[in-house]
């Protein structure tokens, strides 16, 4: 039974009115292509995506507790590489065992499970037909000393196809010196994935030390929005992005006569405010006004995981987003408790009282 608006309001605490009653006066919701039960027919049927891509996208959208809503709840566990296995799984060593990752996604009612070639291949014959697999095809690796930060391919698109995956995912570190190479690699991989009938999901992350100034502009609405726009340019079907925490990354990087980004001030005066829902809506606007769905990440695990996850889901849904992709908050706790957290996120999307702002 989905949670009521009362439990969601309780999670939001003294910010409930701030989040639930906000009216967006920047980009009207009528301009957006919002998620819904007819998502595939309405948004993707007119595109160049093949019937096989539409089938897999439809499968993802009709799996788990959010089936038939147009929203997505995805469990991502690639932290064994991105953050080292020890750092990721020390809190709950059960997740060194790859099968438990897939079990959590199923128990938690997710639309799909996203993980590495190794994790998903190790149990593909048992589970690939039971829940859509999203294979993450590139990763950072942090064993090089000192640590380097780059995304490198860990396998081929055909390997993902052969194990029965419904989708492939990749990361690009936009703004990094390696980003040009990564854009070319991922664009080619996504074209191949579409030729096999797989859905494409892009982690549109920023990475450049210069983006840290008076604030951390890696999570600014204007820079992450542009990363999203580059992501949909290479035909990502779904964009994964961190929830924006601030704005003004372009203006902070203007130095002297620099015209970095060739930004228009109306981005800040007319298209955004400092409200989290308006900042997230700008991210969605850069996804062709929602033609590519925006899923926000759940963030790092902490002391208030349940309330923070619900808050993130409310912001994403009210902004016009397509769902949440939450990992560490779920798998760094016992399976039943992790499934409960995933259900709390899904309840936001199932609750008809949480509307698009």
Phi, psi and omega in degrees: 000121181299151179292153179275169176300333181297317181290326177293317178300320179298319179296325181284340176062223183287358177261008185302312180295320180303319182270318189277337183246010178294137175250121182281120180246016179263280177255112185296146181298335179295341178278346186270156170261098190273150176300151178186172181301335182263020188308310185295313181295319186283321188259317189260338179302324180281357186273184177276001181292140182285168177300328180291323174296316179299321179299314181290322176296319178295322178299314179299318184283352180239031177239144174081190185293336181267009182307132175084003181263339187090000180253158183235139169232111185241136174266116178253127176226085170243014183295340178299337176257309187294331184233012187071142184297320181298314180296328184279319192250001180299325180293331182212085185300346177304332186274002163296333177276115187301327183297328182293334176296312180292321178301319180296319179298320179289311180299326182277002176070032182283159175282334183197163173240129181249125178201192186278166172308312185297312182300307186287324178294329185292343181225020189296320182294334182274329191233346188298338178266356184259332178211138180301130176269132171245106184271122176278116190266345175225157183209159162282155170227131189245035174264337175303137180243126353293163182305136171246160184233103180207157176254122181237150181287135181252359180181188183250158177298323181297324177299318178297317178298316183295331179274003176088021182293145175272339187206158170238150177232154179209159176246140166239132174269083180296139181092349180273160177301335182270001189295325180300315179295318181296320179300315180296313181300313185287322177301316178295318180295320180292322177297318178294319180299318177297325180293333176272353179093016182263149176285150180242133181232128184243124170281104185267077185261154177258147178206104174193127180303332181293340180285352175260108179233241175292335175226171175269099184278006169298340180241030176276147183296322184289318180285317178293326176299317179292324175300318176301317182296324175291325180296316179288338177295325178268019171069038167291133179282327181226138179251130172256129182215150173290147177296133181293143180244347180202192180209172176088022178298318179297314183291326179293335182266359175286122180233118178062241180268011182297139174243042184306123177083346181048051188281154176253130184299339179295341174304323184266330184269333185237326188264347179218159164232191177270006178284135182305325180291321178292324178294318178294323179298326177295323174300318181292321177303324179282354172264044183055046180058030176098004175297328167258126184290142177258121171247128179266151180278154184280345179085179183289157178284145181202198186283341185236046187303314185296311181294320180293321180295317178297318179299315179299318179295319179297316179298312182298313183294314183291335176285339183109014181285177188254354179149195184230148175235101191237124185244287189303323179300332183266313190275350178269032177210167180304154187306312183298321180287322177296319177296323179296321178295316178300320178296324179297321176295312182299326181300328178298318182283336178277342184279115182289344179280346174267105188251166176288130185290000000 
